Amino acid sequence: MKKINTFFLLTVIIGVFSNCTSQKGVTYFNNLKVDDAPAINKVFHSVPIATICKGDMLGITVSALEPEAALPFNLPYVSYMAPGSNQIYNAQTMQAYLVDDEGNITMPILGKINLLNKSREQAIAMIQEKLKPYLKDATVTLRFQNFRINVLGEVAHPGQYIIDNERVSVLDALALAGDMTIYAMRNNLLIIRENNGKLEFARINMNDNELFRSPYYYLQQNDVIYIESNSNKTIASQNIGLYLQSMSTVAALAAAVTTIVLVTKKN
């Protein structure tokens, strides 16, 4: 009877371990070594420079040594009244300019300015040049207000994420989304990117250090990351009924073996 009991326990243990996911398949950068850094850095892609596209929302503020002189070149102040006070306060916020289908924004007094495909620095320089006839030593602040990425599929929190500093890598994106689930296909992430009105598609393997050499390691505005489900989730979802039935059978067998053992001991 002891032999039967031992055989049963071994069977259960083997069954449990056979259903475990390979540790190698769920870890990142399996072949990454500390001394790989010099070789990777030779071809590492730097952060891409964000450029202005159609439909962008730009926060632009003009300031000068004489604040009142810069007022006409900004969108109106926001007025509000603090609770419990009769005084009206004015607060200048980072107002948004919409880039139209031709790449233009329309600023007070300056009129239309075409900023299509311009970097932040180039756009600021253009606006400052147009301000020279009106303001001396004008300062222009410009920020993207809709720099966003989309993370979909097998992550803890899929969704759209707004990026404040316009610098985001694949690892940053996965961290924002709460990392990939145990069912994620880590060796085949899909990156979807719109470039000059055309779609680009790329695949990234998170198990390989080649990720750091990819031009898609750093994401660009409106990029989409899609993480597919691996076969384990498909099997689990299709056979959940069979799995539960098997577990019930195992439990029944365990109870039967226990009963036989107790009866044998009494006799």
Salt bridges, closest charged atoms under 4 A:
GLU129 OE1 - LYS132 NZ 3.18
GLU154 OE2 - LYS233 NZ 2.50
GLU166 OE1 - ARG120 NH2 2.69
ASP172 OD2 - ARG167 NH1 3.92
GLU210 OE2 - ARG213 NH1 2.93
ASP223 OD2 - ARG193 NH2 2.68
GLU228 OE2 - ARG203 NH1 2.85
